[in-house]
Amino acid sequence: MFVLNKNHFEPMKHQLLKLLIVALSFVVFGCKQNVESFEVLDFTTFNNQISGKKDISTPETLILRYYNWSESEGEANIQVEAKEVGSDLYAITLIHDNLKDDSLFGIKIQMRAKKNEDGSWKVKTLKKNWRCRENRGSTEWGVSLCY
């Protein structure tokens, strides 16, 4: 007859504990989480400018009005994405790449805005970051200086 006692399981328990520690270390340290840094922007003046205006029909139009790119500054490579994240609350992102600048390659603006019942808008949050050209600073989105 074969009898097991708790001493038979001790080596296995230590091996499982080591395996668990290695697995957790990989999850915590092995998976790099790319968290972007942003510069928070004051949107009070913009909210005052758009208060009560009903000619801004979409969230894309709203962020383009904020960005106010002039065509006289050249052809723009601007992408806008908006998604509804709540009841009439939108997360809107504008990315302008390939800027006509020797060090700055792109700008990203993120806005959260609510469409009011009367059709006007109110910005709730506004932030931006950027990325530099190759060899002119970081090419990742963030707030480090370009040179």
N, C-alpha and C positions, 0 to 999 in steps of 0.2 A: 504494500500500500504506500502511495506517495502522499506526503503531507507538506503543505506550504505554510510557512510562517511569515511574519512581517519582514524578517531579515532578507528574505528572497526578493522582496520588492524594493528595497532601499536603493540598490544600484540603478534600477530602472527609473525610480523616482528622480534621482539626480540627473540622469541622462535626459529625461523629459524636461526638467527644469532648465538645463543648459540649452536645449533646443528652443524652448520658449523664449529665453533671454536673447538668443541669436535672432530669432524671428522678429521679436519686438524691436531690437536694435536696427534691423534692416528697415522696418516700417518707419521708425522715427528718424533715423539718420540717412538711410539709403535712398529715400524718395525725396528729392529736392523739390520743395514747394516754391514756385516762382510767384512771390507776392509783389505786385507792382506798388511803387510809391507814387503818390499824387500830391499836387499842390492844390489846396482848397481855395476856391475863388469866391469872392463876394458877389452875390447875384441880386442885391437889393436894388441897384439902379436899373438893372434889366427888368426886374419884376415891376418896377414903377413905370417903365416905358411900355410894357405890354398889358398893364392893368386895364381890364375892361375891353381890350381889343378882341374882336371876333373874326378878324381876317386871317388868323393863323389856324388852318384847318387840321394839320397833322403834326405829330411830334417831330417828324423830319424837318418840316418847315420851321418849327420853333427853334431847333438847334442851329439851323442854317441862318436864321435871323440873328441869333446871338453871335455866331461866328463872323458874319458880315464880311465875307471874302469879296474883294473887289476884282472884277474881271480884268481891270487895268493892270493887275499884278501878275498877269500871265495865266496860262491854262492851269487849272487846278485838278489834282487827283484826289478828290474828296469822296469818301464813302460814309454813308450814314445808315445806322441800324437802330431800329426801335422795337421794343417789345413791351407789351402790357404786363405789368407785374402786380397789379392790383386793380381795384375798381377805378378806372380812368386815371391810373397812375402808371407812368411810363418810364422805363430805363432807356435812355437814348445815348448812343455813342457816335461821335464824329471822328473820323481819322483822315487827316490831310497828310499824304505822303509826298515824297519827292519835291520838297519845298525848294524854292529858288534862294537857297542860303548855302554858304560854303561850309557851315559846320552842323546846322540843324537839318535833319532829314525829314522828321515827321512830328506832328502834334496830334494828341488824342484828347478829346474833351468828352467827359461823361456827365450827363445831366439826368436828374430825376425830376419829373414835372407832372403836375396834376391838371387835368382838363376839368374846368369848373362847369357847373350846370348851364351857365349862360354862354358857354362856348369859348370863354377866355381861358388863359393858362396861368399857372403859378409854378415857378421853379422852386423845388424843395432842397435840392443839393446840386452843387456844381464843382467840378474838379478837373484838372488837366495834368498831363505829363507829356513827355517827348522822348525822342530818341535821336541820337547823333549820327552823322555820316561815318563811314568806316574811317578809322584812324583819327577821329575827331572827338572821341569820348565813347560812352556806352551806346551800343546799338540796341540794347534792350530798353523797353519802356520804363521810364523812371523820371527822377528829377535831378540827376547829376548834371553838372554843367558840361556843355559842349565847348570845344575850343578850336 
